[in-house]
Amino acid sequence: VGVAEVLPLVAERLGAIRGEESERGEPVYRRLVAALRRSIEDGALPLGARLPSERRLSSALGLSRTTVQTAYRELEALGYVESRRGSGTYVCGRPEWPSQPRASAIPKHTFARRAKAAGNTFLLDLMHAASTLHRYAFETGMPDPRLMPVRAFHAIIEDLFSQRSAEWVSYSPTQGVPQLRQALTHTLLPLRGLHGVRPEEVLITTGSLQGLDLVSKLFLEPGDTVLVEEPSFPGATQIFRSFGAELVGVPVDEEGLVVDHLQEVLARVKPKLLYVQPTLQNPTGAVLSARRRARLLDVASRWRTPIVEDDAYGLLLGQDAPPALKARDEEGLVIYLGTVSKILSPGLRVGYLVADEGLVRALSHVKQLTDLHTSTVSQFLVEGWLTTADVRGHLRTCQRVYGERLRLALDCLRRHPLIEPYIEPQGGIYVFGRILTGIQAARLRVESAERGVIFAPGDAFAVAGGLQDCLRLCVGASDLAALRVGLGRLLRLVEELQTPA
Amino acid sequence: VGVAEVLPLVAERLGAIRGEESERGEPVYRRLVAALRRSIEDGALPLGARLPSERRLSSALGLSRTTVQTAYRELEALGYVESRRGSGTYVCGRPEWPSQPRASAIPKHTFARRAKAAGNTFLLDLMHAASTLHRYAFETGMPDPRLMPVRAFHAIIEDLFSQRSAEWVSYSPTQGVPQLRQALTHTLLPLRGLHGVRPEEVLITTGSLQGLDLVSKLFLEPGDTVLVEEPSFPGATQIFRSFGAELVGVPVDEEGLVVDHLQEVLARVKPKLLYVQPTLQNPTGAVLSARRRARLLDVASRWRTPIVEDDAYGLLLGQDAPPALKARDEEGLVIYLGTVSKILSPGLRVGYLVADEGLVRALSHVKQLTDLHTSTVSQFLVEGWLTTADVRGHLRTCQRVYGERLRLALDCLRRHPLIEPYIEPQGGIYVFGRILTGIQAARLRVESAERGVIFAPGDAFAVAGGLQDCLRLCVGASDLAALRVGLGRLLRLVEELQTPA
């Protein structure tokens, strides 16, 4: 290809690029680079072709010599041309990019200490299990997809399209969509005894798990102590540990957290936070009695202990559930976490936090640096449901369905006494049980997975270690027939494994 | 009310509760509490009524004395009854809850040090501004809602309803919905020069901002140094600071990050990370030249400096944009962050991170403790759009529309030289400008807000302080007419404020 042929082509392309509306504002050298790149890419300037000299091109195109020089260097850096000393600049082809990144040169020892606490993949495995097909999936704390009001969501989405144009896919306030915060104060919060909450006292979180991340970010320094129930929800304990907290477990019995024990602990240690699930505790299903609730608030008040009340399961207990701790929190020591994950949809990732306005503001400041705001479409779906659905009726259905399943599971375990409930769950979707034959849950799980039955091993819920002979069965996502067959298989396996074949 | 009348009623209610399917598994005392509560709440047991003695009720209902005693204590704790010594137990009414939480007893001095860094409300204010009506809103980095493909989303949602039942509102894997990760490797990533990326090397994040949170959680200890561009995106600098990092700024000119300066800095300090926006830097609009990209990778390789490449705006630059740094990252030193916020929808909160598989796994571990996973419906909306839309055509439209607006804004500033671009932006949606009259942006903002014109003050983007006389104008969300009027008002105001009235 002679230089003479190339010049008009480049000139024409440069003119075309100048004319493209979107390119204005770009430096001239970048337009020249673009013109030459296109000519190389479409073969007009083939492999091996020599580019015009810088001087020749600059005079032909009416550009400064520096502009052409910069453009040639840029093309070289991009890998399109190479300059040969004393000879000129030649097309050397289209650049090749590495087809896939190699292993990282970033060494693991540069990770922060907190990364170790995140090494436990319990939650990750649960999410994986939730989206994998298992015939008898008792592992994840998953509500029944058949109870998710997909048809109602459809109608809500139709409304959003017709009424809110692009609002539902646009940025929204960090604290949460105002209509949703308002709707929560009228619907779900009063059902848990939280009357008269103002929208300013509500923060929307990306699932209640994010509430724990935000609270930890606001409060925890490495070395701080956090008191938790023993056993406790591993998501919470792992998050606290990842912020460098030391955990101290307080036992749970049929009446929930043993407040006498808590008092003894508080005489010894000064915790930054106390984390509790007073209503249908995960994994035990314990419900803190009203008597103990009153005493817990007294004790917390005496020692000025902030309480994080995780009420993820409270709405599954029904009308006779004791009101949330927060409902009697006259001193503002309780940070309340709720979620729609167990009653409506876990995949929308919509939770809510209730605290006094000052704390909500401080936590919003933390949230702006965490994910800016929770998915707007998720928030509008929840708001639409809360304001149009028969919320109480839906909750009654959930309570009835899960009640039947829990009863069947407990009946199964009673009839074949190989796994004994740790305590008798008072509702919800979990049975936490101890395997009476001495077999470890980890071993049982390997064998049972082969028969399509999966569950969560008990040691994941232990705070001070142990519970290797325990397991958590979630009855939420399996119908009665699946429960009967799956639990039957599991119990037969426990039996087989105790008697040598 | 005589005891004789009450007994049959309570017995009947207890029987009814026993019969309610959902209540099985509950201890008997709780059923008795429920029966008595209902009788008090509906007035059958009115205020002042005396309950049967414990002995009498236990023999009448065939329950143990302890069960009745526990139930009475529970009712007392709930506030329904009071026991008078030697006289019996009396109904004292329905309990009253505090109607709203008081100010918190949790003192601010118990907040972690990192909470201070979150005290700057820049992002929070942006989100607030984005969801408030301003006639001339040049503040938030907001794409034009008219360019969001709402109609396409509608069709995708219809498909989700008919084909995926409840999957799109259910739990999904922490690393991201596999179909979305797959779609990204075929669509957006190759457009940025990232060919042959495998889905295992992609992590879905709740907006690219969460990518910064996750990377900080994985790497940063208090006292670590992070290098950033000066000026830089305040979201990033605030997040790094909230993890206790010290920031060192490296200047940006027309060719992007000044790599010579970077080299000098690296000879003095050993940073944990280098954070850059090589393509359409926020706020300046600078594009790192290919020459400097190659040198930057050489320098990073020599000093083993991990690079966080934030490519939030790369897809707005058009086909002649230099490929992402990550495209030439042969050593795996680059962690790439992308997002659909600027091209599709910011409210879905869907970003993506590309790194080698080991790092993606480590970051997934961190994400499980942050929000479990990104909204499933948001992910399916993006996946649906990527696999059905004319992605390139849509991007060309965005580039054309924003190009026109940017050009108009720059023309305005050229014609009334009161605000001068910090550097000439090469595309995108921002003009970062210096006010030449000496007036501070903070003061100008107060006055201009009264005339309906808002913008982001420049000092928010400063790393080492200064830039009080600068401002960032976002042209993304305003049409040409609004830009013309809004900028005209702003420039007139700058003029007025320099000449005393």
Interface residues (C-beta under 8 A of the other chain):
Chain A: E21 S22 E23 R24 G25 E26 P27 R30 V33 A34 R37 R73 E74 L75 E76 A77 L78 W97 P98 S99 Q100 P101 R102 A103 S104 A105 I106 K108 T110 F111 A112 R113 R114 A115 A117 A118 G119 N120 T121 L123 L124 L126 M127 H128 A130 S131 T140 M142 P145 R146 M148 V150 F153 H154 I157 F161 S165 A166 E167 W168 V169 S170 Y171 S172 P173 T174 G193 L194 H195 G196 V197 R198 E201 T206 G207 L209 Q210 D213 K217 L218 F219 L220 E221 G235 Q238 I239 S242 E254 K272 V287 S289 A290 R291 R292 R293 A294 S301 R304 P306 G318 D320 P322 P323 K326 A327 R328 D329 E330 E331 G332 L333 V334 I335 S345 P346 G347 L348 R349 V354 A355 D356 G358 L359 A362 S364 H365 V366 Q368 L369 T370 D371 L372 H373 T374 S375 T376 V377 S378 L381 Q399 R400 Y402 G403 E404 L406 R407 L410 E424 P425 Q426 G427
Chain B: E21 S22 E23 R24 G25 E26 P27 R30 V33 A34 R37 R73 E74 E76 A77 L78 W97 P98 S99 Q100 P101 R102 A103 S104 A105 I106 K108 T110 F111 A112 R113 R114 A115 A117 A118 G119 N120 T121 F122 L123 L124 L126 M127 H128 A130 S131 T140 M142 P145 R146 M148 V150 F153 H154 I157 F161 S165 A166 E167 W168 V169 S170 Y171 S172 P173 T174 G193 L194 H195 G196 V197 R198 E201 T206 G207 L209 Q210 D213 K217 L218 F219 L220 E221 G235 Q238 I239 S242 E254 K272 V287 S289 A290 R291 R292 R293 A294 S301 R304 P306 G318 D320 P322 P323 K326 A327 R328 D329 E330 E331 G332 L333 V334 I335 S345 P346 G347 L348 R349 V354 A355 D356 G358 L359 A362 S364 H365 V366 Q368 L369 T370 D371 L372 H373 T374 S375 T376 V377 S378 L381 Q399 R400 Y402 G403 E404 L406 R407 L410 E424 P425 Q426 G427
